[in-house]
Structures are given as structure tokens and as C-alpha cells.
Amino acid sequence: MVVPVAVTAMAVETVKEGKIMKERSINVSGIKLLLQKYRNVFKIPENLNHYSEADYKIAERKFLKYALGQTKVVEQK
């Protein structure tokens, strides 16, 4: 077993950053953030009042598939 005698500060920082990035990627990935954003876009009173609970889930899922396939989804204000 070889044990390094000296570890540079840069190497230690790189290891720390790697752990932090790995922890972040496990906790919150980009796709999960996008899904949450598009769920919030879809959750408007018009949709909530129009669909039954089961139909809302189906419509939301179709919207999420559509939104993820687009380059830009415009939010209504």
C-alpha cells in the first residue's frame, strides 16, 4: 500500500468539490428541477378546476412530456 507523503491544497479542494457535486447531484438533479418547474407552470386554477384528480395526473404527465421536448415553454402570467 502506497501512502502519499504530501497532499497539495489544490488536490484536497478538488476532492471536496467532487464530494459536494456528487451530493448535490444525488439530492437535486437538473431533470427533477425542470419537472418541478413545469409542474408549477401546469398548476393553474383553470387546470385544477377543469380536471378530476385522475384526469389531472394524466394531463399533467402529457404536459410534462410535451414541455421536456420543447426548447422553450412560455409561462402564463
Buried (B, 14 or more C-beta within 10 A) or exposed (E): EEEEEEEEEEEEEEEEEEEEEEEEEEEEEEEEEBBEEBEEBBEEEEBEEEBEEEEBEEBBEEBBEEBEEEEEBEEEE
